[in-house]
Amino acid sequence: DPKNSARAGTFLKCRKTQIIKQRITRGNLFVQGLQEGLRIDGRTPNDYRPIKFQMAVDDHSATVLLGNTRVCAVISASIETPHITRQNEGQLRFTVEFSPMACPSWESGRPGERAIEIARLVERTFRETRSIDLEALCIVVGKHAWNMRVDIHVLDHCGNLVDAACLAALAALMAYRQPEVTVEG
């Protein structure tokens, strides 16, 4: 029906115009906020998001709330043979998982590029700052060492994801209590 398709075309043009006006208004709001030294949530450029730590009673996990971003880190460890090139060190690995509850565009399953990128950033942060003594994870040189894994779960994503992931990993590592190991013979 030509009359209906003309109405639909008019509706689409109006809708497109509304969307463009909204984007311009948001853009102006952003620029105006920058000029006035305010962010959309009311913070000044130098203000940080409020941080809350929740330590678990199980001594191997922690949750961080950074603004409205919520990230949980869980530590697991096993005794393995050290890597051949680092006989006197244990291993520390990081994984990041995006929950579909945190952001509608994320899907569960295999980690995507963004999750891998954040895991690498977190791992590099810990390695370059040497905040974890990998030699302390060695039990018997060349034979037994702790292989630690930090699984980072993004539960709510509202910005500052890398910072929240680093803080959650650090809090979980600080709360972690390694089981006692004895070497006989």
N, C-alpha and C positions, 0 to 999 in steps of 0.2 A: 504494500500500500504506500503510494508516494507521500501521502499526508503524514503517515506515521514515521516514515524515514526522514522527512524534513524536520519533524519534531525531535526525533532522536538526534539528528545532526545538530540542531540548535541546543539541545540539552548537553551534548558532548562539548560543544564550543563553550557554553556557559560553565560547565564543570571544569574544563581546562583552564579557563580564565580565573576561576576561583582558586584552583591549585597554584597557578602562577602568582596570584596576589598573595596567597598564604606564604609562599616561598620568599617573595620579596619582603613581606612584613617580617618574617622570621630572620631574614638576612639583615634587615634594618635593625631589628631588635638586637641581633648579635653585635653588629657594628656599634650601635648605641651603647650597649653594655661594655664593650671594650673601651670606648671613649670615656665612659663614666667609671671605669675600673671595677665593674661588677660582672659576675657570671650569672647565668640563668637561675641557678639555685640560691643566689644572694651572697655567695662568698666573694671576697676580693681576690685579685690575682695571686696573692701570696698566702691565702688561707688554704689549708689542706682539709680533706674530708675527715670526719670523725672516725676514729679507729676503735674497734672493740675486739678483744680476744676471748675466745671460749676454749678453755683447755678441757679435754676429755678425761674422764677418770681412768681410762684404760692405758694411759701413759704412751700412747703411740699415735695420737691424732690431735688436731687443733682446727678450729674454725675462726676465720677472720671476717669481720664485717667492716669494710672500708667504704664509708658512705652507705649506699644501698647495695654495694657489690658484696656478695657472700661467697667465700671460697673455703673449702675444707681440704686439709692435707692429711694423709694417712701414711704412716711409716710401716714398712715390712722389711724383715731382714732374714737372711739365711747365711749359713757358713758354706763357702765355696772355695775352690782352688783359685788363688790370685792370678791375674792376667800375667802372661809370660814376660811381658816387658816391664811389669811393675810388681815384682815378686814380694815386696815388703809393704804393699798397700792394699786396702780393701777398695770396694767400688761403691759409688753413690750415683744413682740414676734417677731421673725425674720423668714422669709422664703427666700429661694434662688431658682431662676429659671434660668436654662441654656437655652439660646436661640440657636436653631440649626444654626443660622447665626454665632455664636461665634466659634463653632467647629463642623465640619461635622459629628462627631460621636455622637453628642448629639441629642436626640429626644425631641420634645415638649410633654407636657402632665404631668403626675404625676412626682414629683421630684424623682430622682434616689438616690442611696446611697451617691454619692459624694456631691450632692446638700444638702442633709440632714446633712451630716457631716460638711459642711462649715457653714450651718445655726447654728448648735450647737456650733461650734467654735466661731462664731461671738457673739452669745448669751452669751456664757461663758465669753468671753472677756469683754463684757459690764457689766455683773453681778459681776464678780470678781473684776473689777476695780471700781465698784460702780460709774461709770461715769454718770449714770442716777439715780436721786433721785425718787424712786418709791413711797415714801410717799407723794411727791409733786403732784402725780397724783391722790391722793384721794380727793374727793369733800366733801362727807359726810361719816364718818366712818361707815362701815358695810352696807351702802346703795348705794352710787354712787362713781365710780372712773373711770378714763380714762383707756381704754384698747387700747394701741397703738400697731400698727403692722407695721413693716418695711419690705417691699417687695424689695428684692435685685435682680436685673436683670443683668445677665452677657451678655453683648453685643458683646464683643471681648475678646477672651482668648489667651493671649500671655505670661502667667506666673504671679506669685505673686497674685494669685486669692484671697487668704484669706486676704492679706493686702489691696487689692483694695476694697474688700467687706466691711471690717471694716472702711476704710476711707470714702467710699460712705455713709454708714449708719451713721457715725458720722457727716458728712457734712449735710446730710438731717435732722438729729435730731437737729443740731444747727440752721438750717434755718427754722425749723418748728415753726409756731406760733399757739399756742393753742387758740381756740375760747374762748371768755369770757363766764363764766357761773355764773348765780346768783341763789342763793338758797333762796326761799321764805318760810316763815312759820315756 
